[in-house]
Amino acid sequence: MENIKKTTVVVALTTLVIGLLFGWLLFGRTAKTDAIEHDHLSMESPETIWTCSMHPQIRSNESGSCPICGMDLIPLENENDLEINPMAVSMSPTAMKLANVSTVIVSKKSAFKSMRLNGKVQVNEGLAYLQSSHISGRIEKLLVNNIGEYVTKDEPIAYVYSPELVTAQEELFEANKIKESQPALYHAARAKLKNWKLTDNKIDQIISSGEAMETFPIHADVSGFLTEKNVNLGDYIKGGQSLYKLVDLSSVWVLLDLYESDLAWVKTGNSVSFTVSALPGKQFKGKITYIDPVVHPTMRVVKARLEATNKDLLLKPEMFVSGILEAQAAGNSEALIIPKSAVLWTGVRSVVYVKEQTENGINFLLRQVTLGPTLGDSYIIEAGLKPGEEIAVKGTFSIDAAAQLAGKPSMMSPDGGPAMTGHNHAANSASTPPTKSTIRENEQQKTAINSKEALTELFTDYLKFKDALVEDDFEGAQQAATLVQKDLDNIDMSLFSGKQHQIWMDLSKESKLAIEHVAHFENIAELREAFQLLSQAMREMANSFKPLDEVLYVQFCPMADGNKGASWLSLSREIKNPYFGSSMLGCGEVTEELD
């Protein structure tokens, strides 16, 4: 019995010791761990900046997910990653690669501009001649009757009965009888006939025959093609009256349309190479000899005239011409020239992003510039940049979006705005960092910019489609339509949110259906039908998304689509009809302007 009691006491003491030890291990260790973790968090939270490994421009005071790609944010390990210049946007090489950013060094170059000019072949008025009659009378016979006939100099073209000439011949016969006694009278009679362009040989023949001629031939004064016929058989005419218009086509004029914005680049003596659609692969050349001093009041163009030799008669009046003029800036001086892709234009200001390389990394700083004349895909810079500076020419929208997120000066906010990054060393401790929703809102702003960039490319290719149809260029139109297809496929639908998402889904579907089979079309009429359907959707896109900084003109032709009428979009107010091309180029009117 006593042994049992001793055993019970030992077991109870052992159980108590084990319980105390287990409790210490459990609660003591947990409390210590909590204290350590609490101390760690208290040290980490005010200092740790979280960023995204794929999008280094993201900065946040708290952990979470990247608002762009959804990856987990990581602590910023190197404080040197923060921008030293508070007005600049820093980007790591990885971020630049992901954003597809590329740069060029600004330099001075010769300012050449390649201009595409359209116009028509016209008659060289200096080689046009009005064939008149030198005698009065009645047309007894016409030897040239058809427009387009070629007439050789000195060949007879008509015969005229002239009572005056019959009387003059009778006077000559009488004067010839007394020429020995009255030589002055005889010479006066001959001179009278010579005034009607009768030659001495012809007068001698009349005297020898002793009979008066009743009809007299009219000979061509020049060689040329008949372009106008002003008389008919049996008409009575007066001396000096025009019978025909003859034109020498061995040299022709080409009248080209110059827009006001191009006048500074064009001067007499400029050489122009041009083609006509009737002769594919054949190129002609000529020099500008005259520029009209007056601007057309409605077309807003100036006519530039060049002369072209036409010995083979390949160029025919009224042919449409497409010319290329390589012009140089006035004074032949060099200028700062940068690609258009480098410039962000707000309608008021033009800005670029200048790259700065420092020991802490790469920065981009917003710089306002003054644009000079455009050179096709480039601009002349009048002020704002210096030779040797490096600027971004690709991915500029991504840099600008990062600037907006960081509250730095950007395209739409030149003085910067509230910090969007959640990290601002200059702010005092009482300032409230932005929330994740704020960051997402600003990423949506970036998305809007990226969607505009994508739509700009789509509209650029649509306008190429339109221009090719204007030129009756089947292959060019088919290629441009294929580019539009690719643009539609490449645009990410996630770039549009809210109501705009549904609008984009509907309009992109309509556009894709309109040009679904363009690769298999065999004639330009099918392309024009597809273009008409595409234009309806593109007009709605232009209204909804404002893809271009330039004004888009809605133009309408009532005769298109079987006289039902159809519209299209153009960057120029001038009417150039894509539904009819050269057969009815000017049919249409501007019905709306989309700012």
Secondary structure, DSSP 8 states (H G I E B T S, - for coil): -HHHHHHHHHHHHHHHHHHHHHHIIIIIHHHHHHHHHHHHHHHHTTT--EE-SS-TT--BSS--B-TTT--B-EE---GGGS-SSTTSEEE-HHHHHHTT-EEEE--EEE-EEEEEEEEEEEE-GGGEEEEE-SS-EEEEEES--STT-EE-TT-EEEEEE-HHHHHHHHHHHHHHHTTTT-HHHHHHHHHHHHTTT--HHHHHHHHHH-S--SEEEEE-SS-EEEEEE---TT-EE-TT-EEEEEE-TTEEEEEEEEEGGGGGG--TT-EEEEEETTSTT--EEEEEEEE-SS--TTT-EEEEEEEEE-TT----TT-EEEEEEEEE-GGG-EEEEEEGGG-EE-SS-EEEEEEEEETTEEEEEEEEEEEEEE-SSEEEEEES--TT-EEEEESHHHHHHHHHHTT---SS-TT--S--SS--TTS-TTS----HHHHHHHHHHHHHHHHHHHHHHHHHHHHHHHHHHHTT-HHHHHHHHHHHHHHHHHS-GGG--THHHHHHHHHHHHHHHHTTTGGG--SHHHHHHHHHHHHHHHHHHHHHH---SS-EEEEEETTHHHHT-EEEEESSSS---TTTGGGGTT--EEEEEE-
